[in-house]
């Protein structure tokens, strides 16, 4: 299911910055600088460190969101008001923590003092802006009263004094708008500074609708924590009519199923979208506030579409997915024990649709992307990797996983691109991302392992020929992106533009090694020239320490694995392999693990290093590496999660964009590579006699 935490309140606020003008962003940064300067004066008597100060939020520029409707306000007074607003917002965030978490005295006292410091500075500025006779003060007292009443009202539901059965939409509105009631002072202050009373009611109502919408989204995002803390929300109370007496984590899966498939989350999300529509209808003109409301509404609607798509797909999957009961014998070897543990987890994830492997990223329309949604999902490469690993384990251990594998092969075939040269793309629904050679190679390996060569000819020959005929260079390298060099369609021209300006061009050794290895599996004679020239290029790219650096993967171990696997197959006497052995020996930690440079070892990189050793190990030479391999396998046994079900998330894929590096990893991918390493060493230790 969609990870709603990616759209948490904090990310909503940082997202808000994406829709603001440069002048508005500068105003926000100026406000932050002034707030930090004011609070430094308190640092000699108390700790007033402000959390999340690296994040620029809408609370740093709240009054500026309505500036277009209040042009008479002098810039210096608007700036002072923005600082006061930010200080007071920070104080309420801090007090909310004290109230919601029921902190002990030694924990709450410092935070209470921080609240006092923030409010002292805020009130000092507000008294300079508004005389005692200003209507602002009466309204401000009313808003703060609503805040206090809402906090107490909510606590009555938490304590059990009021029944969850009575927590309805009106209750949710009262609590949401009351707890955010202080934000209404933004409108009251602007109205008083500009003497524009006509804007008070419509703008205040718009703000309340916005706050209600954001609270509904927060409730959807935080339902697990709310359930475990016995804290009510509209979405939880629509399902649970009584407060849970002893909430348990093992109940979360069943509750999630009922919330999503029973329509509770959809209903509350629709309330949030409707509130945004009403909020936008109340504010006239071209105001920054409206742009924020509009963009957040789009995001919520994208999420609703995604939830609908996923729940429908899951219902269809349950109807179509074969029933598989994984039956594993008692493990006889250390490698079998590792593999059995990982296989149980992966089959469970398969039964759930592999939602945990999905890579979720946002590609903003602001940056020129044109997907049907800014949020894009990718699982083709990951599921191809897992299907290949399951196929290998199925054959090595003589298991009965073929129904799972066949289902995954059909999924991969059905989700190829159905236009142009076809092929597979990492984010298949992103128009700016072309099909790529890494996905193609990974799918082909799955098909080879399962004797589906007809499918290779039918679905893979087209993109493969485009890659080799139109994307190769004289030095033996070739591009990652599969884009025709001539007679491009408008879509392919767009692919070429983004390859040059966003994704990067040129040969990537990690991708090349995977493709060339696949060609050697496919037809070593037919592709002899491509294999030899490409392999020579890869040999030249070896680092001085004997590793290979990856473009699209974190650390040196994935690149080293795919390169040693290739060279061991097509150039087993290459001197680069001896240097790779030296690298693996020198980089193994004392506990048997391998890890990112300068960091502790981890299961993913240890598995990749073990796979490199497996590729380098010759029959009859096991004794040369036996001690280090046994230490590594023992490390993998120790490094599974606390429940012993799988191995933890590790950074795996690395996407270098023009402005930032984005990472992907998942428990399923780490676990799959542990299975692959165990399978490889099971074969070497028990089948080479």
Buried (B, 14 or more C-beta within 10 A) or exposed (E): BBEBEEBBBEBBBBBBBBBBEEEBBEBBBBBBEBBEEBBEEBEEEEEBEBEEEEBBBBBBBBBBBBBBBBEEBEEEBBBBBBBBBBBBBBBBBBBBBBBBEEBEEEEBEBBBBBBBBBBEBBBEBBEEBBEEEBEBBEBBEBBBEBBEBBBEBBBEBBEEEBEBEEBEBEBBBBBBBBBBBBBBBBBBBBBBBBEBEEBBEBBBBBBBBBBBBBBBBBBBBBBBEBBBBBBBBBBBBBBBEEBBEEBEEEEBEEBBEBBBBEBBBBBBBBBBBBBBEBBBBBBEEEBBBBBBBBBBBBBBBBBBEBBEEBBEEBEEBEEEBEEBEBEBEEBEBBBBBBBBBBBBBBBBBBBBBBBBBBBBBBBEEEBEBEBEBBBBBBBBBBBBBBBBBBBBBBBBBEBEBBEBBBBBBEBBBEBBBEEBBBBBBBBBBBBBBBBBBBBBBBBBBBBBBBEBBEBBEEBBEBBBEBBBEBBBEEEBBBBBBBBBEEEBEEEBEBBBEBBEEBBBBEBBBBBBBBBBBBBBBBEEEEBEEBBBBBBEBBBEBBEEBBBBBBBBBBBBBBBBBBBBBBBBBBBEEBEBBEBBBEBBEEBBBEBBBBBBEEEEBBBBBBBBBBBBBBBBBEEEEBEBBEEBBBBBBBBBBEBBBEEEBBBBBBBBBBBEEEEEEEEBBBBBBBBBBBBBBBBBBBBBBEEEE
